[in-house]
Amino acid sequence: MYEAEKAAVLNTALEIKKCGLVSLSGGNVGLRADAGRFLVTPSGMIYEEMTPEDVCLIDEECHVMEGRRKPSSDSEALTYIFRHMPEVGAVIHTHQPWATAAGFAMDEIPECLVTIIDACAAPVRVAPFTPSSAVGMGVLAVEYAGGSRAVILKHHGVITFGADLKEALYAAVYLEEGAKTLMLARMANAVVPPLDPELIAREKAGWETYGQ
């Protein structure tokens, strides 16, 4: 079941690896399959060694419904997000360095760059640390989302979400690009002025018609 969706989950995992947002087997990808069931990447597997059949189908209690692998150790956090954010169809967790570094420098990444405005939809807040493989990752992601498609987990990484895998992927990749730009500007002692809310709204409106 869900052959195309499993392939899409794996392709997304390979893309976050290609973009330098994770290394080796770090991070994970989750996709809402149907009511109460989710596809998640397996625990501790290097993405290039995976096949779509390695993607696990789990229920809300993280029981494996289909697949021969152990699901991601963060499955509890992923299913918590899906249960408490019904509008979310996909969740990505990364260890992306620039956004994680920004989480030590500030409590929120503002809408100061078009990439963040477009892909994240709102300022990206920084949540406190919670250990890996704990449901607290999901609890904090929901608590700190605030309308954004991304949350930075201090001392850890990033969680992004979207209506689909593409939306969650764009949030992760463009947050990293924006965080890098912002951190480089701060390192150069540049002043990053806030953008007028009206201009932010105009930028968001343009993103809605972007693409084919």
Phi, psi and omega in degrees: 000154174057038182301314181295320181292321177297318178297322179293322177298314180296318179299323177293318178298319178294327180289319179293329174292314180300324182276003176076023181270344175216165174232151178050246183252017184292156176074185179195166179228135178230147181221134176290121181271307176199192184300113175080008179226146188219149174260131179223151176292151181286161182284129168068021178258136174291131190300322181293343179265358182272156168238164178305330180292343178281344178290135186262141170260120182235163175261186184295338178265010178070019173283138180284120179265334180202136179123157183253002183254162172280131183289166179315141178294345178265015185301323178300317179294318180297313181293329176298316179298313180300320182291324187262354176230078186299341179282348183273129177253343182211146179227136177234135175241129182229174173240038188299128192290318185291316178293321178294321176297319179299330179295340174275337186266339184206162180268351182199136172269116185284169176279075185249358181222147184299325181297319179289317178301312185292307191271332184261339172075347180193164176307146183260117183270160181253120180267155178295167179291141167219144184299154174299158175062024180243147179298338179303332175301316179289320180300313181291324178299316178294317183295322187261358183302309175056035180090352178274161175265012182211149173222135175267131177260112184301141182066013189220290185172221187221146168239130174237157180213161179195176177296331179213179183298321181299316181295317178293322179294314178301320179298316181293312184292314182286331173298317180297316179298316180293318179297321178297314179299315181295317180293322177295321178297318179295322179295331178271007181060029178280149174270125178256099185288148177291151178269147177296134180306326180294321178291323176298316179298320179294321178296316179298321179297323178293325180295329182296336180251008181288141176094184185268000000 
